[in-house]
Amino acid sequence: MNAHAPDESNGDRPAVPGWRHFEHRADIGVEGIGRTPGEAFAQAALALTAIVCDPGEVRPLRALDVRCEEPDLELLLVDWLNAVIYRMAAERMLFSQFDVRIADGRLQARVRGEAVDRQRHRPAVEVKSATYTALSVTRDAAGLWSARCVVDV
Amino acid sequence: MAGLTGNLTKGLSKVGDTEWRIAPQGAMRVPVVLYATEALIRDMDEKVLEQAANVATLPGIVGASYAMPDAHWGYGFPIGGVAAFDADAGGVVSAGGVGFDISCGVRTLHTGLDRAAVMAVQQELANALYDSITVGVGSTGAIRLDRRGMDAMLTGGAAWAVRAGYGRREDLERIEERGCIAGADPGQVSEHAKERQRQEMGTLGSGNHYLEVQVVAEIDDPATADAFGLRRDAVVVSIHCGSRGLGHQIGTDYLKRMVVAAPRHGLALPDRDLACAPIHSALGQAYLGAMRAGINCALANRQIPTHLTRRVFTEFFGTDLTLLYDVSHNTCKLEEHRVDGRLRKLYVHRKGATRAFGSGHPDLPPDLRDVGQPVLIGGTMGTASYILVGTERGADLAFASACHGAGRALSRHAATKRWHGRAVQDELARRGILVRSPSARGLAEEAPGAYKDVGRWSRRPSVPAWPAGSRAWSRWSVSRADPGADPQRTRLWGGQVGASRVPGPLRGARPSHDALWVRRGPFGTVQTTKHAKGAKLGSMDPVRGAELSSRSVYRSFAVPGRRPSTHGSSTSTSRVFCVFW
């Protein structure tokens, strides 16, 4: 039997704010790091885009508002990522900028991106859903927030 | 969890050649049963045990929590997990036990053509199919459904598609549930789910979804192959896709609803992705209605690329395609199974597992009832797929379930670090396999080496690999082909002169048949090496070590409780042609 040891595939902890992917045999994990939960959530969403394409190729041409509400931060993270995934699918868009504010279990965000351009973005895979696997929203001793979970692709 | 996992590993005991068991411990209500060879068990992720043990704690579970040979770490249930629940015994239905891609599945179509006819126009046909079939992220289908059309599709399934002109009535006989599962309730499907689907009808999607033109390379059971209409050298088309955005959103919506409602239902979940609801609860019934709508969506969806493929083949060859069979591998279905001598109605979850009814089952179409259900197992774009047949014995093992595919050996990230997409495409092209895909990175993530070998290999010829619940056997089948006949073998045994080695684990093994190994020499030359049956493989035999790494060699499947024998039946279809997603 192979013991499961998450492989932090992007190596050391990213700059703050920043994001990274972590490994899951069939799917992929996203992690956002930030000074506030909102910043960590925004970075986790950027990691989501990076599963599909290079976020640097996505121009912030169109803005959409996203709202979520949940009793705890972990459920809120899954809700938030699923709201972004829904917008990606329903609007046929990719997003590269996320301004996220969280207060009292409520998330308000403005996300910016553009319509999928299959020639320029070369999207690799679509994201089906965020899951509750490896889900955590934590604050470390230095006060930095980490928001992570596995997404199904 | 580490302690639990450690205890589970210690509690794993071998009870047959390919059957392993963990007795109930802690909150487990039933044992865990895994079907795999020893080599597969060694390489299996420990998370499979933990997740299968978690499933064993759910209320109303019957028999055991099963894991198929291709099981790997999923979310909630392992991928390759099978579990059945009795509604009247407090049983539950789990959105995590079905997965997000509801009713994702495979269908295979006869073309009536042989390899030579298709290879004569290989490039042109690949391009025509690629132009006709909608594929990749951000793609949209030609069909736009209004509210009424959407609901009709969700209740009608493939029958709706046939009525709409996408297919013909006889297709329905060769689809599980005859193309339409009863009990679908579009009213339980959210507007978000319908909105995601509105532009995606008829699209293949991305990731490991594909349409392939394949050739029958090998037949192990001529009688069954004949009953399935398969003969060596025949060309078939296989399509792998699911319920697209609608299924993904149904999974998302109900997973959350079940997580939130779990305390109200008195469910203490060891893992939130195991989210479930009592079958007799309002939420359980709502999910079943929505999930069945998702199944119908997938069945309708697969009719559309089928229709488009038929058009292309008619244009090229003037021939028509007939459906061999269509299987789904992410479902929960109400089925009758005999448990301890008593017939019971059970909600059977198969997450990354294929139903495999044996001969005589009343749900099989009349012309297959004496044979058994075709079980379609997809390989990677560089390896064979398998067409197996369900057995009566399989009904007593894991509720007539089989594995569903190769299963990943490497994560997507590891695959992209190891391979580059266009290099993968070029390498496959050298082997005669044309690939059409909109994404280079997508190709790298799906590189053949990123997956377990779907069943061709076992460590020794005396320990053949068996697909679960199906009558099939894999063997040293590298042989007997003429050099140009099988790019699959060219792939396996090809390689540059002077750069080949037999990987360590294979050295000393003895092929069970006379072998004619094929390798490509410089400047397109083909070189062959004869290797007599039973002779030891030497370290310098022309095998590409890079491709036959020890990691991939052992990945093969085991049949529950069956002993290896020589009368198995499988038909492998080498992918000689085009893959795209």
Interface residues (C-beta under 8 A of the other chain):
Chain A: M1 N2 A3 H4 D7 S9 H21 E23 H24 R25 A26 D27 I28 V52 L75 V78 D79 N82 I85 Y86 A89 A90 R92 V116 R118 H121 R122 P123 A124 V125 E126 K128 S129 A130 T131 Y132 T133 L135 V150 D152 V153
Chain B: T5 T9 I41 R42 D43 M44 D45 E46 K47 L49 H72 W73 G74 Y75 G76 I79 G99 F100 D101 G136 V137 G138 S139 T140 H192 E195 R196 Q199 G205 S206 G207 G245 H248 Q249 G251 T252 L255 K256 V259 V260 D271 R272 D273 A275 G407 R408 S411 R412 H413 A414 P438 S439 A440 R441 G442 E445
